[in-house]
Amino acid sequence: MTPAQRDRLRAAIEERIAQTEAEISRLEEKTAPIAPDCSLGRLTRLEAMGEQQVSEHALAEARIRLNRLKYARSRIGREDYGLCEECEEQIPFGRLEIMPEATLCVECANEKGK
């Protein structure tokens, strides 16, 4: 990987960290408890509770992604960044552009079901 590619990925990671942190803030608001005395009708309340559960799942996924992005940021300056943890081959730059937190190449990810 060239230094220019590494710089591009570093910038992409920083941008995605900022986006994910903003998404987490938004989702935390959506997952706030619904007051029992809320003046919603029965169906509307059930819908709000269902939407809250979806938001909670999305929040958990966003927190996992944020941790992976921060881990990638901590590793990007190291020589082993961009190497597959399984086969130790270089992860294609295109994959890293899309998923800079990737630690597996496409083949190994497919084998592991990730």
Biopython code that builds the backbone (N, CA, C, O; Angstrom):
import numpy as np
from Bio.PDB.StructureBuilder import StructureBuilder

atoms = [
    (1, "MET", "N", (0.844, -1.168, 0.000)),
    (1, "MET", "CA", (0.000, 0.000, 0.000)),
    (1, "MET", "C", (0.897, 1.242, 0.000)),
    (1, "MET", "O", (1.864, 1.336, 0.757)),
    (2, "THR", "N", (0.552, 2.173, -0.857)),
    (2, "THR", "CA", (1.367, 3.386, -0.953)),
    (2, "THR", "C", (1.018, 4.357, 0.183)),
    (2, "THR", "O", (-0.060, 4.269, 0.770)),
    (3, "PRO", "N", (1.929, 5.276, 0.485)),
    (3, "PRO", "CA", (1.618, 6.283, 1.514)),
    (3, "PRO", "C", (0.380, 7.115, 1.172)),
    (3, "PRO", "O", (-0.382, 7.484, 2.065)),
    (4, "ALA", "N", (0.175, 7.409, -0.111)),
    (4, "ALA", "CA", (-1.006, 8.183, -0.524)),
    (4, "ALA", "C", (-2.289, 7.389, -0.251)),
    (4, "ALA", "O", (-3.286, 7.944, 0.210)),
    (5, "GLN", "N", (-2.251, 6.089, -0.540)),
    (5, "GLN", "CA", (-3.421, 5.243, -0.260)),
    (5, "GLN", "C", (-3.683, 5.185, 1.241)),
    (5, "GLN", "O", (-4.831, 5.255, 1.680)),
    (6, "ARG", "N", (-2.628, 5.059, 2.016)),
    (6, "ARG", "CA", (-2.757, 5.009, 3.471)),
    (6, "ARG", "C", (-3.378, 6.320, 4.003)),
    (6, "ARG", "O", (-4.218, 6.302, 4.903)),
    (7, "ASP", "N", (-2.943, 7.451, 3.425)),
    (7, "ASP", "CA", (-3.502, 8.744, 3.828)),
    (7, "ASP", "C", (-4.982, 8.843, 3.470)),
    (7, "ASP", "O", (-5.781, 9.364, 4.248)),
    (8, "ARG", "N", (-5.342, 8.340, 2.288)),
    (8, "ARG", "CA", (-6.759, 8.328, 1.885)),
    (8, "ARG", "C", (-7.596, 7.508, 2.848)),
    (8, "ARG", "O", (-8.690, 7.912, 3.241)),
    (9, "LEU", "N", (-7.070, 6.353, 3.222)),
    (9, "LEU", "CA", (-7.799, 5.497, 4.156)),
    (9, "LEU", "C", (-7.894, 6.139, 5.534)),
    (9, "LEU", "O", (-8.929, 6.047, 6.195)),
    (10, "ARG", "N", (-6.826, 6.784, 5.966)),
    (10, "ARG", "CA", (-6.837, 7.463, 7.266)),
    (10, "ARG", "C", (-7.932, 8.537, 7.288)),
    (10, "ARG", "O", (-8.677, 8.654, 8.261)),
    (11, "ALA", "N", (-8.020, 9.309, 6.216)),
    (11, "ALA", "CA", (-9.047, 10.349, 6.117)),
    (11, "ALA", "C", (-10.445, 9.732, 6.088)),
    (11, "ALA", "O", (-11.369, 10.257, 6.709)),
    (12, "ALA", "N", (-10.598, 8.625, 5.372)),
    (12, "ALA", "CA", (-11.897, 7.947, 5.297)),
    (12, "ALA", "C", (-12.306, 7.416, 6.669)),
    (12, "ALA", "O", (-13.472, 7.509, 7.054)),
    (13, "ILE", "N", (-11.346, 6.862, 7.403)),
    (13, "ILE", "CA", (-11.632, 6.350, 8.748)),
    (13, "ILE", "C", (-12.092, 7.485, 9.649)),
    (13, "ILE", "O", (-13.081, 7.345, 10.368)),
    (14, "GLU", "N", (-11.386, 8.603, 9.618)),
    (14, "GLU", "CA", (-11.762, 9.744, 10.464)),
    (14, "GLU", "C", (-13.166, 10.239, 10.123)),
    (14, "GLU", "O", (-13.961, 10.547, 11.011)),
    (15, "GLU", "N", (-13.455, 10.308, 8.833)),
    (15, "GLU", "CA", (-14.786, 10.759, 8.397)),
    (15, "GLU", "C", (-15.865, 9.782, 8.868)),
    (15, "GLU", "O", (-16.920, 10.203, 9.343)),
    (16, "ARG", "N", (-15.609, 8.501, 8.738)),
    (16, "ARG", "CA", (-16.602, 7.500, 9.141)),
    (16, "ARG", "C", (-16.770, 7.447, 10.654)),
    (16, "ARG", "O", (-17.865, 7.176, 11.145)),
    (17, "ILE", "N", (-15.704, 7.703, 11.394)),
    (17, "ILE", "CA", (-15.823, 7.770, 12.848)),
    (17, "ILE", "C", (-16.756, 8.920, 13.217)),
    (17, "ILE", "O", (-17.642, 8.757, 14.056)),
    (18, "ALA", "N", (-16.562, 10.072, 12.600)),
    (18, "ALA", "CA", (-17.415, 11.230, 12.884)),
    (18, "ALA", "C", (-18.872, 10.939, 12.513)),
    (18, "ALA", "O", (-19.784, 11.279, 13.267)),
    (19, "GLN", "N", (-19.090, 10.314, 11.357)),
    (19, "GLN", "CA", (-20.448, 9.972, 10.923)),
    (19, "GLN", "C", (-21.097, 8.970, 11.886)),
    (19, "GLN", "O", (-22.270, 9.104, 12.236)),
    (20, "THR", "N", (-20.332, 7.985, 12.302)),
    (20, "THR", "CA", (-20.868, 6.960, 13.195)),
    (20, "THR", "C", (-21.180, 7.540, 14.567)),
    (20, "THR", "O", (-22.187, 7.181, 15.177)),
    (21, "GLU", "N", (-20.331, 8.427, 15.055)),
    (21, "GLU", "CA", (-20.609, 9.074, 16.341)),
    (21, "GLU", "C", (-21.882, 9.911, 16.257)),
    (21, "GLU", "O", (-22.663, 9.934, 17.208)),
    (22, "ALA", "N", (-22.107, 10.600, 15.132)),
    (22, "ALA", "CA", (-23.338, 11.380, 14.944)),
    (22, "ALA", "C", (-24.546, 10.444, 14.883)),
    (22, "ALA", "O", (-25.600, 10.748, 15.440)),
    (23, "GLU", "N", (-24.389, 9.314, 14.209)),
    (23, "GLU", "CA", (-25.476, 8.345, 14.113)),
    (23, "GLU", "C", (-25.803, 7.780, 15.500)),
    (23, "GLU", "O", (-26.973, 7.596, 15.835)),
    (24, "ILE", "N", (-24.789, 7.510, 16.290)),
    (24, "ILE", "CA", (-25.005, 6.991, 17.640)),
    (24, "ILE", "C", (-25.786, 8.002, 18.471)),
    (24, "ILE", "O", (-26.708, 7.624, 19.193)),
    (25, "SER", "N", (-25.435, 9.264, 18.380)),
    (25, "SER", "CA", (-26.160, 10.303, 19.121)),
    (25, "SER", "C", (-27.628, 10.337, 18.710)),
    (25, "SER", "O", (-28.517, 10.432, 19.556)),
    (26, "ARG", "N", (-27.874, 10.259, 17.407)),
    (26, "ARG", "CA", (-29.248, 10.271, 16.899)),
    (26, "ARG", "C", (-30.027, 9.051, 17.388)),
    (26, "ARG", "O", (-31.185, 9.162, 17.789)),
    (27, "LEU", "N", (-29.381, 7.893, 17.350)),
    (27, "LEU", "CA", (-30.050, 6.664, 17.766)),
    (27, "LEU", "C", (-30.291, 6.628, 19.270)),
    (27, "LEU", "O", (-31.286, 6.066, 19.727)),
    (28, "GLU", "N", (-29.390, 7.222, 20.038)),
    (28, "GLU", "CA", (-29.589, 7.260, 21.486)),
    (28, "GLU", "C", (-30.856, 8.044, 21.834)),
    (28, "GLU", "O", (-31.563, 7.702, 22.781)),
    (29, "GLU", "N", (-31.136, 9.087, 21.069)),
    (29, "GLU", "CA", (-32.368, 9.840, 21.280)),
    (29, "GLU", "C", (-33.586, 8.991, 20.940)),
    (29, "GLU", "O", (-34.601, 9.054, 21.633)),
    (30, "LYS", "N", (-33.488, 8.200, 19.877)),
    (30, "LYS", "CA", (-34.612, 7.361, 19.455)),
    (30, "LYS", "C", (-34.871, 6.195, 20.403)),
    (30, "LYS", "O", (-35.969, 5.638, 20.425)),
    (31, "THR", "N", (-33.858, 5.828, 21.185)),
    (31, "THR", "CA", (-34.023, 4.682, 22.080)),
    (31, "THR", "C", (-34.373, 5.105, 23.502)),
    (31, "THR", "O", (-34.387, 4.278, 24.414)),
    (32, "ALA", "N", (-34.651, 6.380, 23.691)),
    (32, "ALA", "CA", (-35.050, 6.844, 25.024)),
    (32, "ALA", "C", (-36.333, 6.132, 25.428)),
    (32, "ALA", "O", (-37.181, 5.854, 24.580)),
    (33, "PRO", "N", (-36.485, 5.833, 26.720)),
    (33, "PRO", "CA", (-37.697, 5.130, 27.176)),
    (33, "PRO", "C", (-38.976, 5.893, 26.824)),
    (33, "PRO", "O", (-39.015, 7.124, 26.840)),
    (34, "ILE", "N", (-40.000, 5.137, 26.511)),
    (34, "ILE", "CA", (-41.302, 5.713, 26.214)),
    (34, "ILE", "C", (-42.078, 5.773, 27.526)),
    (34, "ILE", "O", (-42.304, 4.750, 28.173)),
    (35, "ALA", "N", (-42.474, 6.951, 27.902)),
    (35, "ALA", "CA", (-43.177, 7.129, 29.177)),
    (35, "ALA", "C", (-44.502, 6.373, 29.145)),
    (35, "ALA", "O", (-45.216, 6.411, 28.142)),
    (36, "PRO", "N", (-44.836, 5.678, 30.253)),
    (36, "PRO", "CA", (-46.087, 4.911, 30.284)),
    (36, "PRO", "C", (-47.326, 5.807, 30.192)),
    (36, "PRO", "O", (-48.384, 5.366, 29.745)),
    (37, "ASP", "N", (-47.189, 7.047, 30.611)),
    (37, "ASP", "CA", (-48.341, 7.939, 30.550)),
    (37, "ASP", "C", (-48.386, 8.727, 29.248)),
    (37, "ASP", "O", (-49.124, 9.704, 29.121)),
    (38, "CYS", "N", (-47.593, 8.292, 28.296)),
    (38, "CYS", "CA", (-47.549, 8.948, 26.999)),
    (38, "CYS", "C", (-48.937, 8.853, 26.364)),
    (38, "CYS", "O", (-49.558, 7.791, 26.395)),
    (39, "SER", "N", (-49.418, 9.929, 25.800)),
    (39, "SER", "CA", (-50.787, 9.964, 25.294)),
    (39, "SER", "C", (-50.889, 9.417, 23.875)),
    (39, "SER", "O", (-51.488, 10.041, 22.999)),
    (40, "LEU", "N", (-50.311, 8.268, 23.664)),
    (40, "LEU", "CA", (-50.396, 7.608, 22.371)),
    (40, "LEU", "C", (-51.511, 6.571, 22.438)),
    (40, "LEU", "O", (-51.798, 6.026, 23.504)),
    (41, "GLY", "N", (-52.119, 6.309, 21.326)),
    (41, "GLY", "CA", (-53.100, 5.230, 21.279)),
    (41, "GLY", "C", (-52.394, 3.891, 21.410)),
    (41, "GLY", "O", (-51.170, 3.813, 21.307)),
    (42, "ARG", "N", (-53.169, 2.838, 21.638)),
    (42, "ARG", "CA", (-52.582, 1.509, 21.849)),
    (42, "ARG", "C", (-51.694, 1.090, 20.687)),
    (42, "ARG", "O", (-50.550, 0.689, 20.901)),
    (43, "LEU", "N", (-52.203, 1.176, 19.452)),
    (43, "LEU", "CA", (-51.412, 0.773, 18.293)),
    (43, "LEU", "C", (-50.210, 1.681, 18.097)),
    (43, "LEU", "O", (-49.116, 1.199, 17.804)),
    (44, "THR", "N", (-50.388, 2.960, 18.251)),
    (44, "THR", "CA", (-49.292, 3.892, 18.068)),
    (44, "THR", "C", (-48.189, 3.616, 19.085)),
    (44, "THR", "O", (-47.003, 3.689, 18.762)),
    (45, "ARG", "N", (-48.585, 3.301, 20.308)),
    (45, "ARG", "CA", (-47.598, 2.987, 21.347)),
    (45, "ARG", "C", (-46.836, 1.721, 20.998)),
    (45, "ARG", "O", (-45.617, 1.671, 21.163)),
    (46, "LEU", "N", (-47.539, 0.687, 20.513)),
    (46, "LEU", "CA", (-46.877, -0.563, 20.111)),
    (46, "LEU", "C", (-45.929, -0.315, 18.938)),
    (46, "LEU", "O", (-44.830, -0.869, 18.891)),
    (47, "GLU", "N", (-46.357, 0.515, 17.999)),
    (47, "GLU", "CA", (-45.490, 0.849, 16.873)),
    (47, "GLU", "C", (-44.240, 1.578, 17.347)),
    (47, "GLU", "O", (-43.136, 1.311, 16.873)),
    (48, "ALA", "N", (-44.425, 2.507, 18.293)),
    (48, "ALA", "CA", (-43.282, 3.254, 18.829)),
    (48, "ALA", "C", (-42.323, 2.316, 19.547)),
    (48, "ALA", "O", (-41.107, 2.480, 19.454)),
    (49, "MET", "N", (-42.863, 1.336, 20.262)),
    (49, "MET", "CA", (-42.013, 0.372, 20.970)),
    (49, "MET", "C", (-41.265, -0.511, 19.969)),
    (49, "MET", "O", (-40.098, -0.838, 20.183)),
    (50, "GLY", "N", (-41.931, -0.896, 18.882)),
    (50, "GLY", "CA", (-41.274, -1.683, 17.840)),
    (50, "GLY", "C", (-40.163, -0.897, 17.175)),
    (50, "GLY", "O", (-39.078, -1.423, 16.929)),
    (51, "GLU", "N", (-40.441, 0.374, 16.882)),
    (51, "GLU", "CA", (-39.425, 1.242, 16.285)),
    (51, "GLU", "C", (-38.249, 1.437, 17.244)),
    (51, "GLU", "O", (-37.097, 1.529, 16.821)),
    (52, "GLN", "N", (-38.554, 1.499, 18.522)),
    (52, "GLN", "CA", (-37.502, 1.660, 19.532)),
    (52, "GLN", "C", (-36.579, 0.441, 19.538)),
    (52, "GLN", "O", (-35.363, 0.580, 19.661)),
    (53, "GLN", "N", (-37.159, -0.750, 19.405)),
    (53, "GLN", "CA", (-36.343, -1.968, 19.377)),
    (53, "GLN", "C", (-35.440, -1.994, 18.147)),
    (53, "GLN", "O", (-34.281, -2.400, 18.232)),
    (54, "VAL", "N", (-35.971, -1.562, 17.005)),
    (54, "VAL", "CA", (-35.168, -1.499, 15.781)),
    (54, "VAL", "C", (-34.012, -0.520, 15.984)),
    (54, "VAL", "O", (-32.878, -0.798, 15.593)),
    (55, "SER", "N", (-34.308, 0.624, 16.598)),
    (55, "SER", "CA", (-33.276, 1.632, 16.855)),
    (55, "SER", "C", (-32.221, 1.107, 17.826)),
    (55, "SER", "O", (-31.037, 1.409, 17.678)),
    (56, "GLU", "N", (-32.644, 0.326, 18.815)),
    (56, "GLU", "CA", (-31.685, -0.251, 19.771)),
    (56, "GLU", "C", (-30.731, -1.200, 19.077)),
    (56, "GLU", "O", (-29.538, -1.222, 19.378)),
    (57, "HIS", "N", (-31.256, -1.985, 18.146)),
    (57, "HIS", "CA", (-30.401, -2.906, 17.385)),
    (57, "HIS", "C", (-29.423, -2.112, 16.509)),
    (57, "HIS", "O", (-28.236, -2.434, 16.445)),
    (58, "ALA", "N", (-29.928, -1.079, 15.839)),
    (58, "ALA", "CA", (-29.071, -0.244, 15.003)),
    (58, "ALA", "C", (-28.007, 0.453, 15.846)),
    (58, "ALA", "O", (-26.871, 0.618, 15.401)),
    (59, "LEU", "N", (-28.371, 0.860, 17.059)),
    (59, "LEU", "CA", (-27.423, 1.507, 17.965)),
    (59, "LEU", "C", (-26.311, 0.539, 18.350)),
    (59, "LEU", "O", (-25.138, 0.912, 18.360)),
    (60, "ALA", "N", (-26.669, -0.689, 18.662)),
    (60, "ALA", "CA", (-25.655, -1.692, 19.016)),
    (60, "ALA", "C", (-24.708, -1.937, 17.842)),
    (60, "ALA", "O", (-23.496, -2.036, 18.031)),
    (61, "GLU", "N", (-25.257, -2.035, 16.639)),
    (61, "GLU", "CA", (-24.427, -2.236, 15.442)),
    (61, "GLU", "C", (-23.509, -1.041, 15.202)),
    (61, "GLU", "O", (-22.348, -1.213, 14.832)),
    (62, "ALA", "N", (-24.026, 0.168, 15.411)),
    (62, "ALA", "CA", (-23.217, 1.374, 15.209)),
    (62, "ALA", "C", (-22.076, 1.435, 16.213)),
    (62, "ALA", "O", (-20.971, 1.854, 15.867)),
    (63, "ARG", "N", (-22.327, 1.025, 17.443)),
    (63, "ARG", "CA", (-21.258, 1.020, 18.452)),
    (63, "ARG", "C", (-20.177, 0.008, 18.104)),
    (63, "ARG", "O", (-18.992, 0.272, 18.307)),
    (64, "ILE", "N", (-20.572, -1.135, 17.588)),
    (64, "ILE", "CA", (-19.598, -2.146, 17.157)),
    (64, "ILE", "C", (-18.759, -1.588, 16.003)),
    (64, "ILE", "O", (-17.536, -1.730, 15.994)),
    (65, "ARG", "N", (-19.416, -0.957, 15.039)),
    (65, "ARG", "CA", (-18.692, -0.377, 13.898)),
    (65, "ARG", "C", (-17.731, 0.702, 14.370)),
    (65, "ARG", "O", (-16.601, 0.779, 13.889)),
    (66, "LEU", "N", (-18.170, 1.538, 15.311)),
    (66, "LEU", "CA", (-17.300, 2.597, 15.836)),
    (66, "LEU", "C", (-16.051, 1.995, 16.468)),
    (66, "LEU", "O", (-14.947, 2.494, 16.250)),
    (67, "ASN", "N", (-16.210, 0.940, 17.241)),
    (67, "ASN", "CA", (-15.053, 0.283, 17.856)),
    (67, "ASN", "C", (-14.108, -0.279, 16.801)),
    (67, "ASN", "O", (-12.889, -0.187, 16.944)),
    (68, "ARG", "N", (-14.666, -0.858, 15.749)),
    (68, "ARG", "CA", (-13.832, -1.408, 14.675)),
    (68, "ARG", "C", (-13.089, -0.298, 13.930)),
    (68, "ARG", "O", (-11.924, -0.459, 13.569)),
    (69, "LEU", "N", (-13.765, 0.821, 13.705)),
    (69, "LEU", "CA", (-13.121, 1.953, 13.031)),
    (69, "LEU", "C", (-11.998, 2.524, 13.892)),
    (69, "LEU", "O", (-10.931, 2.861, 13.378)),
    (70, "LYS", "N", (-12.230, 2.633, 15.181)),
    (70, "LYS", "CA", (-11.185, 3.147, 16.068)),
    (70, "LYS", "C", (-9.998, 2.190, 16.116)),
    (70, "LYS", "O", (-8.846, 2.616, 16.197)),
    (71, "TYR", "N", (-10.292, 0.898, 16.066)),
    (71, "TYR", "CA", (-9.208, -0.094, 16.023)),
    (71, "TYR", "C", (-8.414, 0.055, 14.726)),
    (71, "TYR", "O", (-7.185, -0.006, 14.739)),
    (72, "ALA", "N", (-9.116, 0.252, 13.604)),
    (72, "ALA", "CA", (-8.439, 0.449, 12.321)),
    (72, "ALA", "C", (-7.587, 1.715, 12.365)),
    (72, "ALA", "O", (-6.470, 1.728, 11.848)),
    (73, "ARG", "N", (-8.104, 2.774, 12.976)),
    (73, "ARG", "CA", (-7.347, 4.021, 13.090)),
    (73, "ARG", "C", (-6.060, 3.807, 13.886)),
    (73, "ARG", "O", (-5.019, 4.380, 13.564)),
    (74, "SER", "N", (-6.139, 2.977, 14.926)),
    (74, "SER", "CA", (-4.949, 2.724, 15.741)),
    (74, "SER", "C", (-3.916, 1.874, 15.006)),
    (74, "SER", "O", (-2.731, 1.911, 15.338)),
    (75, "ARG", "N", (-4.363, 1.107, 14.006)),
    (75, "ARG", "CA", (-3.464, 0.202, 13.282)),
    (75, "ARG", "C", (-2.976, 0.745, 11.955)),
    (75, "ARG", "O", (-2.035, 0.193, 11.384)),
    (76, "ILE", "N", (-3.576, 1.799, 11.445)),
    (76, "ILE", "CA", (-3.290, 2.217, 10.067)),
    (76, "ILE", "C", (-1.824, 2.575, 9.843)),
    (76, "ILE", "O", (-1.333, 2.435, 8.723)),
    (77, "GLY", "N", (-1.124, 3.023, 10.850)),
    (77, "GLY", "CA", (0.286, 3.355, 10.683)),
    (77, "GLY", "C", (1.204, 2.149, 10.750)),
    (77, "GLY", "O", (2.394, 2.246, 10.450)),
    (78, "ARG", "N", (0.647, 1.010, 11.147)),
    (78, "ARG", "CA", (1.484, -0.194, 11.275)),
    (78, "ARG", "C", (1.616, -0.911, 9.937)),
    (78, "ARG", "O", (0.784, -0.776, 9.040)),
    (79, "GLU", "N", (2.677, -1.665, 9.845)),
    (79, "GLU", "CA", (2.965, -2.393, 8.614)),
    (79, "GLU", "C", (1.940, -3.493, 8.325)),
    (79, "GLU", "O", (1.715, -3.840, 7.165)),
    (80, "ASP", "N", (1.321, -4.041, 9.370)),
    (80, "ASP", "CA", (0.384, -5.143, 9.161)),
    (80, "ASP", "C", (-1.035, -4.674, 8.847)),
    (80, "ASP", "O", (-1.917, -5.501, 8.617)),
    (81, "TYR", "N", (-1.271, -3.352, 8.832)),
    (81, "TYR", "CA", (-2.600, -2.870, 8.449)),
    (81, "TYR", "C", (-2.836, -3.210, 6.978)),
    (81, "TYR", "O", (-1.972, -2.987, 6.130)),
    (82, "GLY", "N", (-4.004, -3.745, 6.695)),
    (82, "GLY", "CA", (-4.336, -4.120, 5.327)),
    (82, "GLY", "C", (-3.985, -5.553, 4.987)),
    (82, "GLY", "O", (-4.223, -6.006, 3.867)),
    (83, "LEU", "N", (-3.411, -6.280, 5.958)),
    (83, "LEU", "CA", (-3.137, -7.702, 5.747)),
    (83, "LEU", "C", (-4.254, -8.517, 6.377)),
    (83, "LEU", "O", (-4.716, -8.202, 7.473)),
    (84, "CYS", "N", (-4.682, -9.555, 5.694)),
    (84, "CYS", "CA", (-5.721, -10.437, 6.199)),
    (84, "CYS", "C", (-5.219, -11.164, 7.444)),
    (84, "CYS", "O", (-4.111, -11.702, 7.454)),
    (85, "GLU", "N", (-6.028, -11.176, 8.475)),
    (85, "GLU", "CA", (-5.634, -11.849, 9.717)),
    (85, "GLU", "C", (-5.583, -13.367, 9.575)),
    (85, "GLU", "O", (-4.930, -14.043, 10.370)),
    (86, "GLU", "N", (-6.269, -13.907, 8.569)),
    (86, "GLU", "CA", (-6.288, -15.356, 8.372)),
    (86, "GLU", "C", (-5.167, -15.833, 7.452)),
    (86, "GLU", "O", (-4.332, -16.644, 7.852)),
    (87, "CYS", "N", (-5.153, -15.326, 6.216)),
    (87, "CYS", "CA", (-4.206, -15.835, 5.224)),
    (87, "CYS", "C", (-2.970, -14.951, 5.079)),
    (87, "CYS", "O", (-2.018, -15.327, 4.395)),
    (88, "GLU", "N", (-2.977, -13.792, 5.709)),
    (88, "GLU", "CA", (-1.871, -12.844, 5.699)),
    (88, "GLU", "C", (-1.564, -12.274, 4.312)),
    (88, "GLU", "O", (-0.470, -11.762, 4.076)),
    (89, "GLU", "N", (-2.519, -12.363, 3.408)),
    (89, "GLU", "CA", (-2.390, -11.729, 2.091)),
    (89, "GLU", "C", (-2.883, -10.292, 2.205)),
    (89, "GLU", "O", (-3.633, -9.957, 3.121)),
    (90, "GLN", "N", (-2.457, -9.446, 1.271)),
    (90, "GLN", "CA", (-2.891, -8.049, 1.246)),
    (90, "GLN", "C", (-4.382, -7.988, 0.930)),
    (90, "GLN", "O", (-4.835, -8.598, -0.038)),
    (91, "ILE", "N", (-5.139, -7.264, 1.729)),
    (91, "ILE", "CA", (-6.554, -7.022, 1.440)),
    (91, "ILE", "C", (-6.586, -5.992, 0.308)),
    (91, "ILE", "O", (-5.916, -4.964, 0.397)),
    (92, "PRO", "N", (-7.351, -6.251, -0.748)),
    (92, "PRO", "CA", (-7.392, -5.307, -1.867)),
    (92, "PRO", "C", (-7.773, -3.898, -1.397)),
    (92, "PRO", "O", (-8.621, -3.730, -0.522)),
    (93, "PHE", "N", (-7.134, -2.898, -1.991)),
    (93, "PHE", "CA", (-7.369, -1.506, -1.612)),
    (93, "PHE", "C", (-8.839, -1.124, -1.783)),
    (93, "PHE", "O", (-9.380, -0.373, -0.971)),
    (94, "GLY", "N", (-9.481, -1.628, -2.816)),
    (94, "GLY", "CA", (-10.902, -1.339, -3.043)),
    (94, "GLY", "C", (-11.770, -1.779, -1.873)),
    (94, "GLY", "O", (-12.708, -1.080, -1.490)),
    (95, "ARG", "N", (-11.458, -2.933, -1.312)),
    (95, "ARG", "CA", (-12.214, -3.412, -0.137)),
    (95, "ARG", "C", (-11.964, -2.492, 1.055)),
    (95, "ARG", "O", (-12.890, -2.161, 1.797)),
    (96, "LEU", "N", (-10.715, -2.083, 1.235)),
    (96, "LEU", "CA", (-10.392, -1.199, 2.357)),
    (96, "LEU", "C", (-11.030, 0.177, 2.189)),
    (96, "LEU", "O", (-11.375, 0.827, 3.176)),
    (97, "GLU", "N", (-11.187, 0.623, 0.936)),
    (97, "GLU", "CA", (-11.869, 1.903, 0.704)),
    (97, "GLU", "C", (-13.326, 1.823, 1.147)),
    (97, "GLU", "O", (-13.864, 2.764, 1.731)),
    (98, "ILE", "N", (-13.947, 0.704, 0.864)),
    (98, "ILE", "CA", (-15.353, 0.514, 1.230)),
    (98, "ILE", "C", (-15.492, 0.218, 2.715)),
    (98, "ILE", "O", (-16.399, 0.727, 3.374)),
    (99, "MET", "N", (-14.596, -0.602, 3.236)),
    (99, "MET", "CA", (-14.631, -1.049, 4.628)),
    (99, "MET", "C", (-13.243, -0.934, 5.232)),
    (99, "MET", "O", (-12.545, -1.942, 5.339)),
    (100, "PRO", "N", (-12.816, 0.260, 5.632)),
    (100, "PRO", "CA", (-11.448, 0.419, 6.133)),
    (100, "PRO", "C", (-11.185, -0.347, 7.428)),
    (100, "PRO", "O", (-10.034, -0.521, 7.829)),
    (101, "GLU", "N", (-12.240, -0.797, 8.071)),
    (101, "GLU", "CA", (-12.072, -1.571, 9.299)),
    (101, "GLU", "C", (-11.927, -3.065, 9.027)),
    (101, "GLU", "O", (-11.805, -3.855, 9.964)),
    (102, "ALA", "N", (-11.940, -3.461, 7.750)),
    (102, "ALA", "CA", (-11.841, -4.877, 7.382)),
    (102, "ALA", "C", (-10.516, -5.464, 7.862)),
    (102, "ALA", "O", (-9.455, -4.859, 7.701)),
    (103, "THR", "N", (-10.599, -6.641, 8.450)),
    (103, "THR", "CA", (-9.398, -7.347, 8.894)),
    (103, "THR", "C", (-9.229, -8.668, 8.147)),
    (103, "THR", "O", (-8.259, -9.395, 8.358)),
    (104, "LEU", "N", (-10.193, -8.966, 7.266)),
    (104, "LEU", "CA", (-10.144, -10.193, 6.475)),
    (104, "LEU", "C", (-10.321, -9.865, 5.002)),
    (104, "LEU", "O", (-11.049, -8.937, 4.649)),
    (105, "CYS", "N", (-9.654, -10.627, 4.146)),
    (105, "CYS", "CA", (-9.884, -10.491, 2.715)),
    (105, "CYS", "C", (-11.264, -11.075, 2.398)),
    (105, "CYS", "O", (-11.884, -11.698, 3.261)),
    (106, "VAL", "N", (-11.740, -10.881, 1.190)),
    (106, "VAL", "CA", (-13.087, -11.345, 0.815)),
    (106, "VAL", "C", (-13.200, -12.868, 0.962)),
    (106, "VAL", "O", (-14.189, -13.367, 1.499)),
    (107, "GLU", "N", (-12.200, -13.597, 0.489)),
    (107, "GLU", "CA", (-12.264, -15.061, 0.568)),
    (107, "GLU", "C", (-12.367, -15.544, 1.994)),
    (107, "GLU", "O", (-13.222, -16.373, 2.307)),
    (108, "CYS", "N", (-11.509, -15.039, 2.868)),
    (108, "CYS", "CA", (-11.528, -15.477, 4.277)),
    (108, "CYS", "C", (-12.807, -15.017, 4.983)),
    (108, "CYS", "O", (-13.342, -15.733, 5.829)),
    (109, "ALA", "N", (-13.292, -13.829, 4.637)),
    (109, "ALA", "CA", (-14.545, -13.339, 5.215)),
    (109, "ALA", "C", (-15.705, -14.240, 4.803)),
    (109, "ALA", "O", (-16.580, -14.544, 5.615)),
    (110, "ASN", "N", (-15.711, -14.668, 3.536)),
    (110, "ASN", "CA", (-16.779, -15.564, 3.063)),
    (110, "ASN", "C", (-16.702, -16.916, 3.765)),
    (110, "ASN", "O", (-17.731, -17.495, 4.115)),
    (111, "GLU", "N", (-15.489, -17.420, 3.970)),
    (111, "GLU", "CA", (-15.317, -18.690, 4.669)),
    (111, "GLU", "C", (-15.806, -18.620, 6.105)),
    (111, "GLU", "O", (-16.374, -19.581, 6.624)),
    (112, "LYS", "N", (-15.582, -17.477, 6.745)),
    (112, "LYS", "CA", (-15.996, -17.296, 8.147)),
    (112, "LYS", "C", (-17.452, -16.875, 8.235)),
    (112, "LYS", "O", (-18.029, -16.883, 9.322)),
    (113, "GLY", "N", (-18.062, -16.504, 7.105)),
    (113, "GLY", "CA", (-19.442, -16.070, 7.117)),
    (113, "GLY", "C", (-19.635, -14.662, 7.627)),
    (113, "GLY", "O", (-20.692, -14.341, 8.170)),
    (114, "LYS", "N", (-18.610, -13.793, 7.460)),
    (114, "LYS", "CA", (-18.717, -12.406, 7.929)),
    (114, "LYS", "C", (-18.946, -11.482, 6.779)),
    (114, "LYS", "O", (-19.062, -10.272, 6.973)),
]
sb = StructureBuilder()
sb.init_structure("model")
sb.init_model(0)
sb.init_chain("A")
sb.init_seg("    ")
for serial, (resi, resn, name, xyz) in enumerate(atoms, 1):
    if name == "N":
        sb.init_residue(resn, " ", resi, " ")
    sb.init_atom(name, np.array(xyz, "f"), 0.0, 1.0, " ", f" {name:<3s}", serial, name[0])
structure = sb.get_structure()
